[in-house]
Every structure is written in C-alpha cells, then in structure tokens.
Amino acid sequence: LDVVDILAQQAVALLSGQGPGRGPDPVAPRFFIDLLGVVQEKTAGQLAPEENRHLEDILYQLRSLFVAATR
C-alpha cells in the first residue's frame, strides 16, 4: 500500500507545517485524509487483513492528529 503511505505522509507534512513556506494548515490535510477514507471504502473486502489493518491504523492516527491540530 505505497499509495496509502504517500497520502499519509502528505497529510502529516501539511498538518505539521512542513510544506515550503507554509505553517500548519488544517484544510489541506483534510483532503488527503478524506482521500484515504475513499480508498478504504473502495477497497473494502479486497485487501489482505494486514493491509486493511494498516489502512485503518493510518486513518485513525491521521484523524487523531487532525482533531488535535484543529482544536
């Protein structure tokens, strides 16, 4: 699931303000988190158990970071 990791890295970078010339941005990372949610929906029942667990873990972590960043 390289695509999942790439999308997650983008979300984390945007949440932490690591983009060039940017501070923390709560709007842009939501796009990547939502996109990962779509990936989860579209691949439901098609992933190996460890792949599904990996995707669920990443989404949980990103959503938690997003909530913390937008408080």
Sequence and secondary structure as in RCSB ss.txt:
>XXXX:A:sequence
LDVVDILAQQAVALLSGQGPGRGPDPVAPRFFIDLLGVVQEKTAGQLAPEENRHLEDILYQLRSLFVAATR
>XXXX:A:secstr
 HHHHHHHHHHHHHHTT STT    SSHHHHHHHHHHHHHHHTTTTS HHHHHHHHHHHHHHHHHHHHHT 
